[in-house]
């Protein structure tokens, strides 16, 4: 029963009635509500957000809103994002964070393994020149190669 009432309330907020100055567009996962003004000023409608938690303006953090809604508010995106789109982006972000943590852990293990002097798996031994694929008999001498100046 409460879902029907909330659905009817959402439909009422979204109705573009002549006396309304703004229309409800959607919500994010935090419960913030997004609105768009009915009248356009200089060809653009005004888009605003009503935060669920009322705080001072200086107390809001820059990542308080999802990126998808931020781009809609700034008119870089025409259609408002869907809840499924935001959930998918959050899942993708969590996967990336987990992979980054695993990579950092692996990187630290490699650093520990290569820093120990008795490690036989260290790829480069110190004080030895790196070998190149086309190794020549003559060693490299700085400033030994001077290109000819091209005539115009």
C-alpha positions in Angstrom: 0.0 0.0 0.0 2.8 2.4 0.9 4.5 1.7 -2.5 1.3 2.8 -4.3 1.2 6.0 -2.3 4.8 6.8 -2.9 4.3 6.0 -6.6 1.3 8.4 -6.8 3.3 11.1 -4.9 6.1 10.7 -7.4 3.7 11.0 -10.3 2.2 14.1 -8.7 5.6 15.7 -8.3 6.5 14.9 -11.9 3.3 16.4 -13.4 4.0 19.6 -15.4 1.2 21.7 -14.2 0.8 25.4 -15.2 1.2 26.7 -11.7 4.3 24.8 -10.9 7.7 26.5 -11.0 9.7 23.2 -11.0 9.2 19.6 -11.8 10.6 16.5 -9.9 13.0 14.6 -12.1 14.4 11.9 -9.9 16.4 10.8 -6.8 19.7 9.2 -6.2 20.6 6.3 -3.8 21.2 8.7 -0.9 17.6 10.1 -1.2 18.5 13.5 -2.6 15.8 14.9 -4.9 16.5 16.6 -8.3 14.2 19.2 -9.9 14.1 21.1 -13.1 12.4 24.5 -13.6 9.5 24.7 -16.0 10.5 27.9 -17.6 13.7 28.3 -19.6 16.0 31.3 -19.0 18.3 32.0 -22.0 17.4 28.7 -23.6 18.3 26.6 -20.5 16.2 25.3 -17.7 17.4 25.7 -14.1 18.3 22.4 -12.5 18.6 22.0 -8.7 19.0 19.4 -6.0 17.4 19.2 -2.6 19.8 17.3 -0.3 18.2 14.9 2.1 20.5 16.0 4.9 20.2 19.7 5.4 23.7 21.2 6.2 25.6 24.4 5.8 26.8 24.9 2.3 30.5 24.7 3.5 29.9 21.3 5.1 29.0 19.5 1.9 31.8 17.4 0.3 32.5 17.5 -3.3 31.6 13.8 -3.9 28.3 14.1 -2.1 26.4 13.7 -5.4 26.9 10.9 -7.9 28.8 11.9 -11.0 25.9 11.1 -13.3 23.7 13.6 -11.4 26.4 16.2 -11.3 26.7 16.1 -15.1 22.9 16.4 -15.4 22.9 19.4 -13.1 25.6 21.1 -15.2 23.7 20.4 -18.5 26.5 18.2 -19.9 24.0 15.4 -20.0 20.5 15.8 -21.4 18.6 12.9 -19.8 18.7 12.3 -16.0 20.4 9.1 -14.9 18.5 6.1 -13.8 18.9 4.3 -10.5 20.1 1.2 -12.3 22.8 3.2 -14.1 24.0 4.6 -10.7 24.1 1.1 -9.1 26.1 -0.2 -12.1 28.6 2.6 -11.8 29.0 2.0 -8.0 29.5 -1.7 -8.6 32.1 -0.9 -11.3 33.9 1.6 -8.9 34.0 -1.0 -6.1 35.5 -3.6 -8.5 38.2 -1.1 -9.6 39.0 -0.3 -5.9 39.3 -4.0 -5.1 41.6 -4.6 -8.1 43.7 -1.6 -7.2 44.2 -2.9 -3.6 45.2 -6.3 -4.9 47.6 -4.7 -7.4 49.1 -2.6 -4.6 49.5 -5.7 -2.4 51.2 -7.6 -5.2 53.4 -4.6 -6.0 54.6 -4.3 -2.3 55.4 -8.1 -2.3 57.5 -7.6 -5.5 59.3 -4.7 -4.0 60.1 -6.7 -0.8 61.3 -9.6 -2.9 63.5 -7.5 -5.2 65.0 -5.5 -2.3 66.4 -8.5 -0.4 70.0 -9.1 -1.5 69.8 -12.9 -1.3 66.8 -13.0 -3.7 67.7 -15.0 -6.8 64.6 -13.7 -8.7 65.7 -10.1 -8.8 65.6 -9.1 -12.5 68.4 -6.6 -12.6 71.6 -6.9 -10.7 73.2 -3.7 -9.7 76.3 -2.2 -11.4 75.7 -4.2 -14.6 74.8 -2.5 -17.9 71.5 -3.3 -19.4 71.7 -5.6 -22.5 70.1 -4.4 -25.6 68.8 -6.5 -28.6 71.2 -5.1 -31.1 74.3 -5.2 -29.0 77.4 -3.9 -30.9 81.0 -4.5 -30.2 81.7 -0.8 -29.6 80.4 0.7 -26.5 78.3 3.9 -26.6 80.2 7.1 -26.5 78.4 10.3 -25.7 78.4 12.9 -28.5 79.9 10.4 -31.0 76.9 10.7 -33.4 76.4 14.1 -35.0 73.6 14.3 -37.6 74.2 16.3 -40.8 72.3 19.5 -41.1 69.7 19.1 -43.8 69.9 21.7 -46.5 66.7 23.6 -47.3 
